Amino acid sequence: MPRPSSSILILMLMEVSTLGTMWTSGARVPGSAGGTLSHYQLVNKQSTFCQYRESIMMCDFKWYNEPVYVEAQPAMEGDLDKMLLRHVHNLTLDRSTCVDLSLTHVAEARREGEPLTSPSSCSKMKLTLRNVSLELLSDPVTSVYAHETNIKEVRLGVLEGQMTIIGSRLGVVDIREVRSHNSVSVKIHSTTIQHLQRLHVKESAGILLHNCTVEKASQEALVLLSTGNTLNKVKFVADYDTPPAGVVLTPGADVTLEDISGKVKISSLACPSLTAGPFITVSDHEPQTTLSETGGCNEERQTDENKFQLLCAILATSITVNIIFVCYINCMRKKNQEGASRGRHK
């Protein structure tokens, strides 16, 4: 009887191995609630859920109920350039992973572990999200596309590629620099932003916000150093005591505002009159307005010049009228004197 039992045990172990499940003995695995997991799916060539073709790893986990873990440097035969993962309940990505990632239908995704010690070791990483719930989007990601996705935090040091967000919900957005060489680097459509903390756009980049709701924004939320920026159909939610959303224009920058609602303060580093002025309260269906750093100051100076010219014209008219009136009085006085002189001679 002992031999049949051994055979059954061997068959069970072989079946587990074919499923691609990695068993651990109490070892710590990132992404586990209590710090350890008894088993999880490791993304590699041995997994029955994955296929590896021409430097691309394609995995469809078909909502398999075990957690999935992506290692920092998967042990692959050859170079790995991109991963495509689908239908995952629980996904953990090592923060030092540096390959292009495409996630589709992921119920819960997180990034854990130590980040890369040297950012230069991962100079380019594209992230594509479709119907994903992600806790943190951070470096070394350099390009992002998200559709119908929920991201709790977007914290990037430098965004050198493009960011396109459509029909999604973002929590905190903090991007220190957008310095892509594309004319419009950040495109956010039909999306709700809970807290726009910082979005600084360098000279070579640009932003487009369309049909978006910003629930909270800092006083220097948008700092623009470029031209061609557009905010269209954007609602800045603000209570009576809430400070306005801040848009700062640096020398040479401009922004076009159209169909904006809420409170927005436009300030310019080179035009104190704009900076010191009150915030702008805008409402729906207002005509398009284009504000620029130099344009704002020039428009104000032009207004002052027009006022000065008007005052000069009024003063000149007043002087002319006074001269005519004095001449008239003098003429009438002279006629009266001549008439009185004739009367005496008679």
C-alpha positions as CSV (number, residue, x, y, z in Angstrom):
1,M,0.0,0.0,0.0
2,P,2.8,2.6,0.6
3,R,3.8,2.5,-3.1
4,P,0.5,3.6,-4.5
5,S,0.4,6.5,-2.1
6,S,3.8,7.7,-3.2
7,S,2.7,7.5,-6.8
8,I,-0.4,9.6,-6.1
9,L,1.7,12.2,-4.3
10,I,4.1,12.4,-7.3
11,L,1.2,12.9,-9.7
12,M,-0.2,15.7,-7.6
13,L,3.1,17.5,-7.5
14,M,3.5,17.2,-11.2
15,E,0.0,18.6,-11.7
16,V,0.8,21.6,-9.5
17,S,4.0,22.2,-11.5
18,T,2.2,22.2,-14.8
19,L,-0.2,25.0,-13.5
20,G,2.9,27.2,-13.1
21,T,2.3,27.9,-9.4
22,M,5.3,28.9,-7.4
23,W,5.2,27.4,-3.9
24,T,7.0,29.1,-1.0
25,S,7.8,28.0,2.6
26,G,6.9,31.2,4.5
27,A,9.1,33.4,2.4
28,R,8.1,37.1,2.1
29,V,6.4,37.9,-1.2
30,P,5.5,41.6,-2.1
31,G,1.8,42.2,-2.4
32,S,0.7,39.9,0.3
33,A,-1.6,41.3,3.0
34,G,0.3,39.7,5.9
35,G,3.8,39.8,4.3
36,T,3.8,36.2,3.2
37,L,1.9,34.1,0.7
38,S,1.8,30.3,0.4
39,H,1.7,30.4,-3.4
40,Y,1.4,32.9,-6.2
41,Q,1.8,33.1,-10.0
42,L,5.2,34.2,-11.2
43,V,5.3,35.7,-14.7
44,N,7.9,33.7,-16.6
45,K,8.2,31.3,-19.5
46,Q,7.3,28.3,-17.3
47,S,3.8,29.6,-16.5
48,T,1.0,27.9,-18.5
49,F,-0.7,31.3,-18.7
50,C,2.1,33.0,-20.6
51,Q,3.7,32.8,-24.0
52,Y,7.0,34.3,-25.0
53,R,7.5,35.5,-28.6
54,E,10.2,37.8,-30.0
55,S,11.0,39.6,-26.7
56,I,7.3,40.0,-25.7
57,M,5.7,38.1,-22.8
58,M,1.9,37.7,-23.3
59,C,0.0,36.3,-20.3
60,D,-3.8,35.8,-19.9
61,F,-4.6,34.6,-16.4
62,K,-8.3,34.3,-17.1
63,W,-9.2,35.6,-13.7
64,Y,-7.3,32.8,-11.9
65,N,-7.7,33.5,-8.2
66,E,-4.1,33.4,-7.2
67,P,-2.0,36.6,-6.9
68,V,0.4,37.4,-9.8
69,Y,3.9,38.8,-9.2
70,V,6.2,40.4,-11.7
71,E,9.8,40.2,-10.7
72,A,12.3,43.0,-11.1
73,Q,14.4,41.1,-13.6
74,P,12.6,38.0,-14.9
75,A,14.9,35.1,-15.7
76,M,14.5,35.0,-19.5
77,E,16.4,33.5,-22.3
78,G,17.1,36.5,-24.4
79,D,15.9,40.1,-24.0
80,L,12.5,41.0,-22.7
81,D,11.1,44.3,-24.0
82,K,7.4,44.2,-23.2
83,M,4.9,42.4,-21.0
84,L,1.1,42.1,-21.8
85,L,-0.9,40.9,-18.8
86,R,-4.7,40.4,-18.9
87,H,-7.5,39.3,-16.6
88,V,-5.7,39.5,-13.2
89,H,-7.4,39.7,-9.8
90,N,-4.3,40.8,-7.8
91,L,-1.1,42.0,-9.4
92,T,2.1,43.1,-7.8
93,L,4.9,44.8,-9.8
94,D,8.4,45.2,-8.5
95,R,9.3,48.9,-8.5
96,S,12.6,48.2,-10.2
97,T,10.9,46.5,-13.1
98,C,12.1,48.2,-16.3
99,V,10.1,46.9,-19.3
100,D,7.2,48.2,-21.2
101,L,4.0,47.1,-19.5
102,S,0.4,46.7,-20.9
103,L,-2.2,45.8,-18.4
104,T,-5.8,45.0,-19.4
105,H,-8.7,44.2,-17.0
106,V,-6.7,44.1,-13.7
107,A,-8.9,44.4,-10.6
108,E,-6.0,45.5,-8.3
109,A,-2.4,46.4,-9.1
110,R,0.3,47.7,-6.9
111,R,4.0,48.5,-7.1
112,E,6.2,47.5,-4.2
113,G,9.8,47.0,-3.3
114,E,12.8,49.3,-3.6
115,P,12.9,51.7,-6.5
116,L,15.9,51.8,-8.9
117,T,18.9,53.3,-7.3
118,S,20.0,54.9,-10.5
119,P,17.3,56.5,-12.8
120,S,19.7,56.3,-15.7
121,S,19.5,52.5,-15.6
122,C,15.9,52.7,-16.9
123,S,15.7,55.6,-19.3
124,K,12.5,54.6,-21.1
125,M,9.4,52.7,-19.9
126,K,5.9,52.8,-21.3
127,L,2.8,51.9,-19.3
128,T,-0.5,51.1,-20.9
129,L,-3.6,50.7,-18.7
130,R,-7.1,49.6,-19.8
131,N,-9.7,49.0,-17.1
132,V,-7.1,48.8,-14.3
133,S,-7.1,49.9,-10.7
134,L,-3.6,51.0,-9.8
135,E,-2.4,52.3,-6.4
136,L,0.7,54.1,-7.5
137,L,2.1,55.4,-10.8
138,S,5.7,56.4,-10.3
139,D,9.2,56.4,-11.7
140,P,10.7,55.0,-13.8
141,V,7.6,55.3,-16.0
142,T,8.3,57.8,-18.8
143,S,5.1,57.4,-21.0
144,V,1.5,56.6,-20.0
145,Y,-1.7,55.7,-21.7
146,A,-4.8,55.0,-19.5
147,H,-8.4,54.3,-20.5
148,E,-11.2,53.7,-18.0
149,T,-8.7,53.4,-15.2
150,N,-8.5,54.4,-11.5
151,I,-5.1,55.6,-10.3
152,K,-4.8,56.6,-6.7
153,E,-1.5,58.4,-7.0
154,V,0.4,59.8,-9.9
155,R,3.9,60.8,-8.7
156,L,6.5,61.3,-11.4
157,G,9.7,63.2,-11.3
158,V,10.2,63.8,-15.1
159,L,7.7,62.8,-17.8
160,E,9.7,62.7,-21.0
161,G,7.2,60.9,-23.2
162,Q,3.4,61.4,-23.6
163,M,0.6,61.0,-21.0
164,T,-2.9,60.3,-22.3
165,I,-5.7,59.7,-19.8
166,I,-9.2,59.1,-21.1
167,G,-12.4,58.4,-19.1
168,S,-10.5,57.7,-15.8
169,R,-10.2,58.8,-12.2
170,L,-7.0,60.1,-10.8
171,G,-6.3,60.7,-7.1
172,V,-3.2,62.9,-6.3
173,V,-1.4,64.2,-9.4
174,D,2.1,65.4,-8.7
175,I,4.4,65.7,-11.8
176,R,7.5,67.7,-11.2
177,E,8.4,68.3,-14.8
178,V,6.9,67.6,-18.2
179,R,9.6,68.1,-20.8
180,S,8.6,66.1,-23.8
181,H,9.4,67.5,-27.2
182,N,5.9,66.9,-28.4
183,S,3.7,69.9,-28.9
184,V,1.0,68.5,-26.6
185,S,2.5,66.1,-24.2
186,V,-0.3,65.7,-21.6
187,K,-3.8,65.0,-22.8
188,I,-6.5,64.4,-20.2
189,H,-10.0,63.8,-21.4
190,S,-13.3,63.1,-19.6
191,T,-11.5,62.5,-16.3
192,T,-11.9,63.4,-12.7
193,I,-8.8,64.6,-10.7
194,Q,-9.3,64.6,-7.0
195,H,-6.2,66.7,-6.2
196,L,-4.1,68.5,-8.8
197,Q,-1.1,69.1,-6.7
198,R,1.6,69.9,-9.2
199,L,1.9,69.8,-13.0
200,H,4.9,71.8,-14.3
201,V,5.2,72.0,-18.1
202,K,8.5,73.0,-19.6
203,E,9.1,75.0,-22.8
204,S,9.1,72.2,-25.3
205,A,5.9,70.5,-24.0
206,G,2.2,71.4,-23.7
207,I,-1.1,70.3,-22.0
208,L,-4.7,69.8,-23.0
209,L,-7.4,69.3,-20.4
210,H,-10.8,68.6,-21.9
211,N,-14.1,67.9,-20.2
212,C,-12.4,67.3,-16.8
213,T,-13.4,67.9,-13.2
214,V,-10.7,69.0,-10.7
215,E,-12.0,68.6,-7.2
216,K,-9.1,70.3,-5.5
217,A,-6.1,72.2,-6.8
218,S,-3.1,73.9,-5.2
219,Q,-2.4,77.6,-5.6
220,E,0.4,76.7,-8.1
221,A,-1.1,73.6,-9.6
222,L,-0.2,74.5,-13.2
223,V,3.1,76.2,-14.0
224,L,3.4,76.7,-17.7
225,L,6.6,77.6,-19.5
226,S,5.3,76.8,-23.0
227,T,2.8,77.9,-25.6
228,G,-0.2,76.1,-27.0
229,N,-1.7,75.0,-23.7
230,T,-5.5,74.6,-23.6
231,L,-8.1,74.1,-20.8
232,N,-11.5,73.3,-22.4
233,K,-14.7,72.5,-20.5
234,V,-12.9,72.1,-17.2
235,K,-14.7,72.4,-13.9
236,F,-12.8,73.5,-10.8
237,V,-14.8,72.5,-7.8
238,A,-14.4,75.0,-5.0
239,D,-16.4,76.0,-1.9
240,Y,-16.7,79.6,-0.8
241,D,-13.7,79.5,1.5
242,T,-11.6,77.3,-0.9
243,P,-8.6,79.1,-2.5
244,P,-8.8,79.3,-6.3
245,A,-6.9,76.9,-8.6
246,G,-3.6,78.5,-9.5
247,V,-2.2,78.8,-13.1
248,V,1.2,80.4,-13.3
249,L,2.5,81.7,-16.7
250,T,6.2,82.2,-17.0
251,P,7.8,84.5,-19.7
252,G,6.7,83.5,-23.2
253,A,4.0,81.1,-22.0
254,D,0.3,81.1,-22.9
255,V,-2.9,79.2,-22.1
256,T,-6.3,79.2,-23.8
257,L,-9.4,79.0,-21.5
258,E,-12.8,77.9,-22.9
259,D,-15.9,76.9,-21.0
260,I,-14.3,77.0,-17.6
261,S,-16.3,76.9,-14.4
262,G,-15.1,77.5,-10.8
263,K,-12.4,79.8,-9.4
264,V,-9.1,80.2,-11.2
265,K,-6.2,82.6,-10.4
266,I,-4.0,83.4,-13.4
267,S,-0.7,84.8,-12.3
268,S,2.4,85.9,-14.2
269,L,6.0,86.0,-12.9
270,A,6.8,88.9,-15.2
271,C,3.6,91.0,-14.8
272,P,3.0,92.0,-11.1
273,S,-0.3,93.6,-11.9
274,L,-1.7,90.2,-13.0
275,T,-0.1,88.4,-10.0
276,A,-1.5,90.9,-7.5
277,G,-4.9,91.0,-9.0
278,P,-7.9,89.1,-7.7
279,F,-8.7,85.6,-8.9
280,I,-10.9,85.1,-11.9
281,T,-14.4,83.6,-11.2
282,V,-15.6,82.1,-14.5
283,S,-18.9,80.4,-15.4
284,D,-20.1,78.1,-18.1
285,H,-20.4,79.1,-21.7
286,E,-18.0,82.0,-21.5
287,P,-16.3,82.9,-24.8
288,Q,-12.8,81.6,-25.5
289,T,-10.0,83.6,-23.7
290,T,-6.3,83.3,-24.5
291,L,-4.0,84.6,-21.8
292,S,-0.2,85.0,-22.3
293,E,2.5,86.3,-20.1
294,T,3.6,89.0,-22.5
295,G,0.1,89.4,-23.9
296,G,-1.4,90.1,-20.5
297,C,1.1,92.8,-19.7
298,N,0.9,94.3,-23.2
299,E,-2.9,94.4,-23.1
300,E,-2.8,96.2,-19.8
301,R,-0.3,98.7,-21.1
302,Q,-2.4,99.1,-24.2
303,T,-5.4,99.9,-22.0
304,D,-3.5,102.5,-20.1
305,E,-2.3,104.1,-23.4
306,N,-5.9,104.2,-24.6
307,K,-7.0,105.9,-21.4
308,F,-4.2,108.4,-21.7
309,Q,-5.1,109.1,-25.3
310,L,-8.8,109.6,-24.3
311,L,-7.9,112.0,-21.5
312,C,-5.6,113.9,-23.9
313,A,-8.5,114.1,-26.4
314,I,-10.9,115.4,-23.8
315,L,-8.4,117.9,-22.6
316,A,-7.7,119.2,-26.1
317,T,-11.4,119.5,-26.7
318,S,-11.9,121.4,-23.5
319,I,-9.1,123.8,-24.3
320,T,-10.5,124.3,-27.8
321,V,-14.0,125.0,-26.5
322,N,-12.5,127.4,-23.9
323,I,-10.6,129.3,-26.6
324,I,-13.7,129.6,-28.8
325,F,-15.7,130.8,-25.8
326,V,-13.1,133.4,-24.9
327,C,-12.9,134.6,-28.5
328,Y,-16.7,134.9,-28.6
329,I,-16.8,136.9,-25.4
330,N,-14.1,139.2,-26.7
331,C,-15.9,139.7,-30.0
332,M,-19.2,140.5,-28.2
333,R,-17.4,142.9,-25.8
334,K,-15.8,144.7,-28.8
335,K,-19.1,145.0,-30.6
336,N,-20.7,146.5,-27.5
337,Q,-17.9,149.0,-27.2
338,E,-18.2,150.0,-30.8
339,G,-22.0,150.5,-30.5
340,A,-21.6,152.6,-27.4
341,S,-19.0,154.8,-29.2
342,R,-21.4,155.5,-32.1
343,G,-24.1,156.5,-29.7
344,R,-21.9,159.2,-28.1
345,H,-21.0,160.7,-31.4
346,K,-24.6,161.1,-32.4
